[in-house]
Amino acid sequence: QVQLVESGGELVQVGGSLRLSCAASGIIFHVNAMNWYRQAPGKQRELVAGITASGSTNYADSVKGRFTISRDNDKNTVYLQMNSLKPEDTAVYLCHVRPTDHDFWGQGTQVTVSS
């Protein structure tokens, strides 16, 4: 059983910071790339950030310079540090992994940015 459990989402003011966590089980964590997606109502799900098994990272243009993805292989956890938050960052943030033929998703954690 693959399980991804996100945490850390909450209401935050514009310009604030949050750190999201995704704890993974049921996979050999250190050999898998991990991703953060987000989805707002009425919008397509979009890839926010990804990190490979070797630690290479990539980001959506909209969050580059503000968000940082990292991983702790000893804790089987991937993080998303979010700084300088904007209202358009408001969304459900989901952890994702594709270890083989299928995609696995967490339940999501709500991030709301308000002024």
C-alpha positions as CSV (number, residue, x, y, z in Angstrom):
1,Q,0.0,0.0,0.0
2,V,1.3,3.4,-1.0
3,Q,0.4,6.2,1.3
4,L,1.2,9.9,1.1
5,V,0.1,12.1,4.0
6,E,0.4,15.9,3.6
7,S,0.4,18.4,6.5
8,G,1.2,22.0,7.2
9,G,-1.5,23.8,5.2
10,E,-3.3,26.7,6.9
11,L,-4.6,30.2,6.6
12,V,-1.7,32.7,6.2
13,Q,-1.5,36.4,5.3
14,V,0.0,37.8,2.1
15,G,3.7,37.7,2.3
16,G,3.8,35.0,4.9
17,S,5.5,31.6,4.9
18,L,4.4,28.0,5.3
19,R,6.2,24.7,5.2
20,L,4.3,21.7,3.9
21,S,5.3,18.1,4.6
22,C,4.5,14.9,2.8
23,A,5.2,11.6,4.7
24,A,5.5,8.6,2.3
25,S,5.1,4.9,3.0
26,G,4.8,1.8,0.8
27,I,7.6,2.9,-1.6
28,I,11.3,2.7,-1.6
29,F,11.5,6.4,-1.0
30,H,15.0,7.4,-1.9
31,V,14.8,6.0,-5.5
32,N,11.7,7.9,-6.4
33,A,11.2,11.4,-7.6
34,M,8.6,13.3,-5.6
35,N,6.3,16.1,-6.7
36,W,4.1,18.8,-5.3
37,Y,1.0,19.7,-7.3
38,R,-1.7,22.2,-6.5
39,Q,-5.3,22.6,-7.6
40,A,-7.7,25.6,-7.1
41,P,-11.4,25.4,-7.7
42,G,-12.2,25.7,-11.4
43,K,-8.5,25.3,-12.4
44,Q,-6.4,22.6,-13.8
45,R,-4.1,20.7,-11.4
46,E,-0.6,22.1,-11.9
47,L,2.9,20.9,-11.1
48,V,4.4,23.3,-8.5
49,A,7.8,21.6,-7.8
50,G,9.6,18.3,-8.2
51,I,12.7,16.7,-6.8
52,T,14.5,13.7,-8.3
53,A,16.1,10.8,-6.4
54,S,19.5,12.6,-6.8
55,G,18.2,15.9,-5.5
56,S,17.7,17.8,-8.7
57,T,14.8,20.2,-8.5
58,N,12.4,22.0,-10.8
59,Y,9.7,24.6,-10.3
60,A,6.8,26.2,-12.0
61,D,7.7,29.7,-13.2
62,S,5.0,31.2,-10.9
63,V,6.8,30.0,-7.8
64,K,10.4,30.1,-8.8
65,G,12.5,32.0,-6.2
66,R,9.7,31.8,-3.6
67,F,9.3,28.0,-3.0
68,T,11.9,25.4,-2.2
69,I,11.3,21.6,-2.4
70,S,13.5,19.4,-0.4
71,R,13.6,15.8,0.8
72,D,14.8,13.9,3.9
73,N,15.3,10.3,2.8
74,D,15.9,9.1,6.4
75,K,12.4,10.4,7.3
76,N,10.7,9.4,4.0
77,T,9.5,12.9,3.8
78,V,9.4,15.6,1.1
79,Y,8.9,19.3,2.0
80,L,7.7,22.4,0.3
81,Q,8.9,25.7,1.9
82,M,6.7,28.5,0.6
83,N,7.8,32.1,1.2
84,S,6.4,35.5,0.1
85,L,2.9,33.9,-0.4
86,K,0.4,35.5,-2.7
87,P,-3.4,35.1,-2.9
88,E,-3.0,33.2,-6.2
89,D,-1.1,30.5,-4.2
90,T,-4.4,29.6,-2.6
91,A,-5.1,26.0,-3.5
92,V,-5.1,22.4,-2.2
93,Y,-1.5,21.2,-2.4
94,L,-1.1,17.5,-3.2
95,C,1.9,15.2,-2.9
96,H,2.5,12.9,-5.8
97,V,4.7,9.9,-6.7
98,R,4.8,7.6,-9.8
99,P,7.0,4.7,-8.7
100,T,5.8,2.5,-11.6
101,D,2.8,2.4,-13.9
102,H,0.4,4.3,-11.6
103,D,0.2,7.7,-10.0
104,F,-0.3,8.0,-6.3
105,W,-1.7,11.0,-4.6
106,G,-2.1,12.3,-1.1
107,Q,-5.3,13.7,0.2
108,G,-4.1,17.2,0.0
109,T,-3.6,20.1,2.4
110,Q,-5.4,23.4,2.0
111,V,-3.3,26.6,1.8
112,T,-5.3,29.8,1.9
113,V,-3.5,33.2,1.5
114,S,-5.5,36.2,2.4
115,S,-4.8,39.9,2.9
